[in-house]
């Protein structure tokens, strides 16, 4: 069984930024954080 990417990161496992599963999840998280930061900066 393959560990979820967040579990791998939490466990300190080496994760290549070129892994497709990593990129998909992290890009979505980057976009979410960017939107939250934009909202914070507008207040």
CHARMM-style PDB file with segment names, atoms N, HN, CA, C and O in Angstrom:
ATOM      1  N   UNK     1       0.845  -1.191   0.000  1.00  0.00      PROA
ATOM      2  CA  UNK     1       0.000   0.000   0.000  1.00  0.00      PROA
ATOM      3  C   UNK     1       0.884   1.246   0.000  1.00  0.00      PROA
ATOM      4  O   UNK     1       1.850   1.325   0.759  1.00  0.00      PROA
ATOM      5  N   UNK     2       0.557   2.207  -0.842  1.00  0.00      PROA
ATOM      6  HN  UNK     2      -0.228   2.143  -1.459  1.00  0.00      PROA
ATOM      7  CA  UNK     2       1.304   3.448  -0.932  1.00  0.00      PROA
ATOM      8  C   UNK     2       0.758   4.453   0.075  1.00  0.00      PROA
ATOM      9  O   UNK     2      -0.454   4.615   0.214  1.00  0.00      PROA
ATOM     10  N   UNK     3       1.667   5.122   0.772  1.00  0.00      PROA
ATOM     11  HN  UNK     3       2.652   4.990   0.660  1.00  0.00      PROA
ATOM     12  CA  UNK     3       1.250   6.136   1.736  1.00  0.00      PROA
ATOM     13  C   UNK     3       0.807   7.396   1.005  1.00  0.00      PROA
ATOM     14  O   UNK     3       1.332   7.731  -0.057  1.00  0.00      PROA
ATOM     15  N   UNK     4      -0.166   8.089   1.590  1.00  0.00      PROA
ATOM     16  HN  UNK     4      -0.592   7.817   2.453  1.00  0.00      PROA
ATOM     17  CA  UNK     4      -0.613   9.367   1.039  1.00  0.00      PROA
ATOM     18  C   UNK     4       0.544  10.358   1.113  1.00  0.00      PROA
ATOM     19  O   UNK     4       1.405  10.252   1.986  1.00  0.00      PROA
ATOM     20  N   UNK     5       0.560  11.300   0.213  1.00  0.00      PROA
ATOM     21  HN  UNK     5      -0.139  11.386  -0.497  1.00  0.00      PROA
ATOM     22  CA  UNK     5       1.665  12.258   0.135  1.00  0.00      PROA
ATOM     23  C   UNK     5       1.822  13.038   1.431  1.00  0.00      PROA
ATOM     24  O   UNK     5       2.948  13.290   1.859  1.00  0.00      PROA
ATOM     25  N   UNK     6       0.715  13.428   2.071  1.00  0.00      PROA
ATOM     26  HN  UNK     6      -0.200  13.223   1.724  1.00  0.00      PROA
ATOM     27  CA  UNK     6       0.799  14.196   3.322  1.00  0.00      PROA
ATOM     28  C   UNK     6       1.425  13.344   4.422  1.00  0.00      PROA
ATOM     29  O   UNK     6       2.183  13.861   5.243  1.00  0.00      PROA
ATOM     30  N   UNK     7       1.120  12.047   4.450  1.00  0.00      PROA
ATOM     31  HN  UNK     7       0.504  11.627   3.783  1.00  0.00      PROA
ATOM     32  CA  UNK     7       1.728  11.150   5.433  1.00  0.00      PROA
ATOM     33  C   UNK     7       3.218  10.983   5.165  1.00  0.00      PROA
ATOM     34  O   UNK     7       4.023  10.938   6.096  1.00  0.00      PROA
ATOM     35  N   UNK     8       3.576  10.891   3.903  1.00  0.00      PROA
ATOM     36  HN  UNK     8       2.923  10.927   3.147  1.00  0.00      PROA
ATOM     37  CA  UNK     8       4.995  10.772   3.561  1.00  0.00      PROA
ATOM     38  C   UNK     8       5.764  12.009   3.998  1.00  0.00      PROA
ATOM     39  O   UNK     8       6.856  11.900   4.556  1.00  0.00      PROA
ATOM     40  N   UNK     9       5.193  13.192   3.744  1.00  0.00      PROA
ATOM     41  HN  UNK     9       4.306  13.280   3.290  1.00  0.00      PROA
ATOM     42  CA  UNK     9       5.854  14.429   4.155  1.00  0.00      PROA
ATOM     43  C   UNK     9       5.947  14.514   5.673  1.00  0.00      PROA
ATOM     44  O   UNK     9       6.986  14.900   6.209  1.00  0.00      PROA
ATOM     45  N   UNK    10       4.875  14.160   6.369  1.00  0.00      PROA
ATOM     46  HN  UNK    10       4.030  13.846   5.934  1.00  0.00      PROA
ATOM     47  CA  UNK    10       4.856  14.206   7.830  1.00  0.00      PROA
ATOM     48  C   UNK    10       5.864  13.235   8.432  1.00  0.00      PROA
ATOM     49  O   UNK    10       6.438  13.504   9.487  1.00  0.00      PROA
ATOM     50  N   UNK    11       6.079  12.112   7.764  1.00  0.00      PROA
ATOM     51  HN  UNK    11       5.613  11.894   6.907  1.00  0.00      PROA
ATOM     52  CA  UNK    11       7.029  11.111   8.254  1.00  0.00      PROA
ATOM     53  C   UNK    11       8.472  11.444   7.891  1.00  0.00      PROA
ATOM     54  O   UNK    11       9.400  10.747   8.301  1.00  0.00      PROA
ATOM     55  N   UNK    12       8.654  12.514   7.120  1.00  0.00      PROA
ATOM     56  HN  UNK    12       7.900  13.080   6.787  1.00  0.00      PROA
ATOM     57  CA  UNK    12      10.007  12.910   6.737  1.00  0.00      PROA
ATOM     58  C   UNK    12      10.573  12.121   5.576  1.00  0.00      PROA
ATOM     59  O   UNK    12      11.778  12.157   5.329  1.00  0.00      PROA
ATOM     60  N   UNK    13       9.712  11.402   4.853  1.00  0.00      PROA
ATOM     61  HN  UNK    13       8.732  11.373   5.054  1.00  0.00      PROA
ATOM     62  CA  UNK    13      10.172  10.639   3.685  1.00  0.00      PROA
ATOM     63  C   UNK    13      10.611  11.601   2.577  1.00  0.00      PROA
ATOM     64  O   UNK    13      10.094  12.712   2.460  1.00  0.00      PROA
ATOM     65  N   UNK    14      11.549  11.163   1.789  1.00  0.00      PROA
ATOM     66  HN  UNK    14      11.969  10.260   1.884  1.00  0.00      PROA
ATOM     67  CA  UNK    14      11.986  11.952   0.640  1.00  0.00      PROA
ATOM     68  C   UNK    14      10.877  11.956  -0.410  1.00  0.00      PROA
ATOM     69  O   UNK    14      10.356  10.908  -0.789  1.00  0.00      PROA
ATOM     70  N   UNK    15      10.531  13.147  -0.866  1.00  0.00      PROA
ATOM     71  HN  UNK    15      10.954  13.999  -0.558  1.00  0.00      PROA
ATOM     72  CA  UNK    15       9.482  13.289  -1.876  1.00  0.00      PROA
ATOM     73  C   UNK    15      10.029  14.162  -2.997  1.00  0.00      PROA
ATOM     74  O   UNK    15      10.463  15.290  -2.762  1.00  0.00      PROA
ATOM     75  N   UNK    16      10.006  13.641  -4.198  1.00  0.00      PROA
ATOM     76  HN  UNK    16       9.654  12.725  -4.389  1.00  0.00      PROA
ATOM     77  CA  UNK    16      10.462  14.404  -5.356  1.00  0.00      PROA
ATOM     78  C   UNK    16       9.377  15.388  -5.772  1.00  0.00      PROA
ATOM     79  O   UNK    16       8.202  15.031  -5.862  1.00  0.00      PROA
ATOM     80  N   UNK    17       9.778  16.619  -6.024  1.00  0.00      PROA
ATOM     81  HN  UNK    17      10.732  16.909  -5.951  1.00  0.00      PROA
ATOM     82  CA  UNK    17       8.813  17.617  -6.478  1.00  0.00      PROA
ATOM     83  C   UNK    17       8.305  17.309  -7.877  1.00  0.00      PROA
ATOM     84  O   UNK    17       7.356  17.937  -8.348  1.00  0.00      PROA
ATOM     85  N   UNK    18       8.927  16.353  -8.538  1.00  0.00      PROA
ATOM     86  HN  UNK    18       9.698  15.844  -8.156  1.00  0.00      PROA
ATOM     87  CA  UNK    18       8.510  15.988  -9.884  1.00  0.00      PROA
ATOM     88  C   UNK    18       7.438  14.907  -9.889  1.00  0.00      PROA
ATOM     89  O   UNK    18       6.911  14.566 -10.948  1.00  0.00      PROA
ATOM     90  N   UNK    19       7.106  14.359  -8.707  1.00  0.00      PROA
ATOM     91  HN  UNK    19       7.535  14.636  -7.847  1.00  0.00      PROA
ATOM     92  CA  UNK    19       6.060  13.336  -8.643  1.00  0.00      PROA
ATOM     93  C   UNK    19       4.709  13.971  -8.965  1.00  0.00      PROA
ATOM     94  O   UNK    19       4.362  15.024  -8.430  1.00  0.00      PROA
ATOM     95  N   UNK    20       3.971  13.330  -9.828  1.00  0.00      PROA
ATOM     96  HN  UNK    20       4.253  12.474 -10.263  1.00  0.00      PROA
ATOM     97  CA  UNK    20       2.700  13.886 -10.277  1.00  0.00      PROA
ATOM     98  C   UNK    20       1.705  14.049  -9.127  1.00  0.00      PROA
ATOM     99  O   UNK    20       0.998  15.054  -9.062  1.00  0.00      PROA
ATOM    100  N   UNK    21       1.644  13.078  -8.229  1.00  0.00      PROA
ATOM    101  HN  UNK    21       2.218  12.262  -8.283  1.00  0.00      PROA
ATOM    102  CA  UNK    21       0.702  13.184  -7.106  1.00  0.00      PROA
ATOM    103  C   UNK    21       1.065  14.347  -6.208  1.00  0.00      PROA
ATOM    104  O   UNK    21       0.183  15.026  -5.684  1.00  0.00      PROA
ATOM    105  N   UNK    22       2.349  14.584  -6.025  1.00  0.00      PROA
ATOM    106  HN  UNK    22       3.066  14.033  -6.451  1.00  0.00      PROA
ATOM    107  CA  UNK    22       2.803  15.704  -5.206  1.00  0.00      PROA
ATOM    108  C   UNK    22       2.418  17.021  -5.857  1.00  0.00      PROA
ATOM    109  O   UNK    22       1.892  17.915  -5.194  1.00  0.00      PROA
ATOM    110  N   UNK    23       2.676  17.144  -7.141  1.00  0.00      PROA
ATOM    111  HN  UNK    23       3.103  16.418  -7.679  1.00  0.00      PROA
ATOM    112  CA  UNK    23       2.401  18.388  -7.853  1.00  0.00      PROA
ATOM    113  C   UNK    23       0.916  18.732  -7.830  1.00  0.00      PROA
ATOM    114  O   UNK    23       0.553  19.886  -7.599  1.00  0.00      PROA
ATOM    115  N   UNK    24       0.067  17.760  -8.062  1.00  0.00      PROA
ATOM    116  HN  UNK    24       0.362  16.822  -8.249  1.00  0.00      PROA
ATOM    117  CA  UNK    24      -1.369  18.014  -8.096  1.00  0.00      PROA
ATOM    118  C   UNK    24      -1.873  18.546  -6.760  1.00  0.00      PROA
ATOM    119  O   UNK    24      -2.635  19.512  -6.719  1.00  0.00      PROA
ATOM    120  N   UNK    25      -1.450  17.921  -5.678  1.00  0.00      PROA
ATOM    121  HN  UNK    25      -0.830  17.136  -5.711  1.00  0.00      PROA
ATOM    122  CA  UNK    25      -1.925  18.312  -4.354  1.00  0.00      PROA
ATOM    123  C   UNK    25      -1.340  19.649  -3.938  1.00  0.00      PROA
ATOM    124  O   UNK    25      -2.052  20.513  -3.427  1.00  0.00      PROA
ATOM    125  N   UNK    26      -0.053  19.817  -4.156  1.00  0.00      PROA
ATOM    126  HN  UNK    26       0.525  19.115  -4.571  1.00  0.00      PROA
ATOM    127  CA  UNK    26       0.604  21.038  -3.705  1.00  0.00      PROA
ATOM    128  C   UNK    26       0.161  22.251  -4.517  1.00  0.00      PROA
ATOM    129  O   UNK    26      -0.002  23.334  -3.954  1.00  0.00      PROA
ATOM    130  N   UNK    27      -0.035  22.100  -5.800  1.00  0.00      PROA
ATOM    131  HN  UNK    27       0.098  21.221  -6.257  1.00  0.00      PROA
ATOM    132  CA  UNK    27      -0.509  23.228  -6.599  1.00  0.00      PROA
ATOM    133  C   UNK    27      -1.884  23.687  -6.122  1.00  0.00      PROA
ATOM    134  O   UNK    27      -2.154  24.887  -6.064  1.00  0.00      PROA
ATOM    135  N   UNK    28      -2.740  22.747  -5.787  1.00  0.00      PROA
ATOM    136  HN  UNK    28      -2.520  21.773  -5.835  1.00  0.00      PROA
ATOM    137  CA  UNK    28      -4.061  23.109  -5.265  1.00  0.00      PROA
ATOM    138  C   UNK    28      -3.919  23.841  -3.933  1.00  0.00      PROA
ATOM    139  O   UNK    28      -4.635  24.809  -3.678  1.00  0.00      PROA
ATOM    140  N   UNK    29      -3.008  23.389  -3.092  1.00  0.00      PROA
ATOM    141  HN  UNK    29      -2.426  22.603  -3.299  1.00  0.00      PROA
ATOM    142  CA  UNK    29      -2.786  24.039  -1.788  1.00  0.00      PROA
ATOM    143  C   UNK    29      -2.162  25.419  -1.969  1.00  0.00      PROA
ATOM    144  O   UNK    29      -2.542  26.357  -1.268  1.00  0.00      PROA
ATOM    145  N   UNK    30      -1.223  25.563  -2.884  1.00  0.00      PROA
ATOM    146  HN  UNK    30      -0.915  24.802  -3.453  1.00  0.00      PROA
ATOM    147  CA  UNK    30      -0.636  26.874  -3.177  1.00  0.00      PROA
ATOM    148  C   UNK    30      -1.715  27.851  -3.618  1.00  0.00      PROA
ATOM    149  O   UNK    30      -1.738  28.996  -3.166  1.00  0.00      PROA
ATOM    150  N   UNK    31      -2.602  27.415  -4.489  1.00  0.00      PROA
ATOM    151  HN  UNK    31      -2.584  26.485  -4.856  1.00  0.00      PROA
ATOM    152  CA  UNK    31      -3.677  28.284  -4.969  1.00  0.00      PROA
ATOM    153  C   UNK    31      -4.615  28.677  -3.839  1.00  0.00      PROA
ATOM    154  O   UNK    31      -5.050  29.827  -3.768  1.00  0.00      PROA
ATOM    155  N   UNK    32      -4.930  27.740  -2.957  1.00  0.00      PROA
ATOM    156  HN  UNK    32      -4.576  26.806  -3.015  1.00  0.00      PROA
ATOM    157  CA  UNK    32      -5.797  28.033  -1.824  1.00  0.00      PROA
ATOM    158  C   UNK    32      -5.147  29.067  -0.906  1.00  0.00      PROA
ATOM    159  O   UNK    32      -5.800  30.011  -0.462  1.00  0.00      PROA
ATOM    160  N   UNK    33      -3.868  28.884  -0.628  1.00  0.00      PROA
ATOM    161  HN  UNK    33      -3.337  28.117  -0.989  1.00  0.00      PROA
ATOM    162  CA  UNK    33      -3.146  29.812   0.239  1.00  0.00      PROA
ATOM    163  C   UNK    33      -3.027  31.190  -0.404  1.00  0.00      PROA
ATOM    164  O   UNK    33      -3.148  32.209   0.276  1.00  0.00      PROA
ATOM    165  N   UNK    34      -2.791  31.220  -1.705  1.00  0.00      PROA
ATOM    166  HN  UNK    34      -2.692  30.392  -2.257  1.00  0.00      PROA
ATOM    167  CA  UNK    34      -2.699  32.506  -2.414  1.00  0.00      PROA
ATOM    168  C   UNK    34      -4.001  33.278  -2.293  1.00  0.00      PROA
ATOM    169  O   UNK    34      -3.991  34.486  -2.056  1.00  0.00      PROA
ATOM    170  N   UNK    35      -5.119  32.586  -2.455  1.00  0.00      PROA
ATOM    171  HN  UNK    35      -5.127  31.605  -2.647  1.00  0.00      PROA
ATOM    172  CA  UNK    35      -6.417  33.237  -2.348  1.00  0.00      PROA
ATOM    173  C   UNK    35      -6.676  33.749  -0.932  1.00  0.00      PROA
ATOM    174  O   UNK    35      -7.208  34.844  -0.751  1.00  0.00      PROA
ATOM    175  N   UNK    36      -6.299  32.957   0.068  1.00  0.00      PROA
ATOM    176  HN  UNK    36      -5.866  32.067  -0.079  1.00  0.00      PROA
ATOM    177  CA  UNK    36      -6.465  33.395   1.455  1.00  0.00      PROA
ATOM    178  C   UNK    36      -5.582  34.604   1.760  1.00  0.00      PROA
ATOM    179  O   UNK    36      -6.023  35.540   2.426  1.00  0.00      PROA
ATOM    180  N   UNK    37      -4.361  34.590   1.286  1.00  0.00      PROA
ATOM    181  HN  UNK    37      -4.002  33.830   0.745  1.00  0.00      PROA
ATOM    182  CA  UNK    37      -3.479  35.725   1.506  1.00  0.00      PROA
ATOM    183  C   UNK    37      -3.987  36.980   0.818  1.00  0.00      PROA
ATOM    184  O   UNK    37      -3.854  38.075   1.365  1.00  0.00      PROA
ATOM    185  N   UNK    38      -4.557  36.848  -0.351  1.00  0.00      PROA
ATOM    186  HN  UNK    38      -4.665  35.959  -0.795  1.00  0.00      PROA
ATOM    187  CA  UNK    38      -5.144  37.985  -1.049  1.00  0.00      PROA
ATOM    188  C   UNK    38      -6.282  38.578  -0.223  1.00  0.00      PROA
ATOM    189  O   UNK    38      -6.384  39.796  -0.079  1.00  0.00      PROA
ATOM    190  N   UNK    39      -7.148  37.697   0.325  1.00  0.00      PROA
ATOM    191  HN  UNK    39      -7.066  36.707   0.208  1.00  0.00      PROA
ATOM    192  CA  UNK    39      -8.252  38.179   1.139  1.00  0.00      PROA
ATOM    193  C   UNK    39      -7.745  38.883   2.400  1.00  0.00      PROA
ATOM    194  O   UNK    39      -8.290  39.914   2.794  1.00  0.00      PROA
ATOM    195  N   UNK    40      -6.732  38.346   3.016  1.00  0.00      PROA
ATOM    196  HN  UNK    40      -6.290  37.508   2.696  1.00  0.00      PROA
ATOM    197  CA  UNK    40      -6.157  38.977   4.216  1.00  0.00      PROA
ATOM    198  C   UNK    40      -5.586  40.335   3.882  1.00  0.00      PROA
ATOM    199  O   UNK    40      -5.776  41.290   4.634  1.00  0.00      PROA
ATOM    200  N   UNK    41      -4.891  40.434   2.770  1.00  0.00      PROA
ATOM    201  HN  UNK    41      -4.736  39.657   2.160  1.00  0.00      PROA
ATOM    202  CA  UNK    41      -4.280  41.705   2.376  1.00  0.00      PROA
ATOM    203  C   UNK    41      -5.317  42.768   2.019  1.00  0.00      PROA
ATOM    204  O   UNK    41      -5.006  43.959   2.042  1.00  0.00      PROA
ATOM    205  N   UNK    42      -6.525  42.365   1.693  1.00  0.00      PROA
ATOM    206  HN  UNK    42      -6.777  41.398   1.674  1.00  0.00      PROA
ATOM    207  CA  UNK    42      -7.575  43.318   1.336  1.00  0.00      PROA
ATOM    208  C   UNK    42      -8.304  43.884   2.547  1.00  0.00      PROA
ATOM    209  O   UNK    42      -9.123  44.793   2.406  1.00  0.00      PROA
ATOM    210  N   UNK    43      -8.016  43.358   3.738  1.00  0.00      PROA
ATOM    211  HN  UNK    43      -7.351  42.620   3.853  1.00  0.00      PROA
ATOM    212  CA  UNK    43      -8.717  43.841   4.938  1.00  0.00      PROA
ATOM    213  C   UNK    43      -7.941  44.955   5.602  1.00  0.00      PROA
ATOM    214  OT1 UNK    43      -8.375  45.486   6.624  1.00  0.00      PROA
TER     215      UNK     43
END
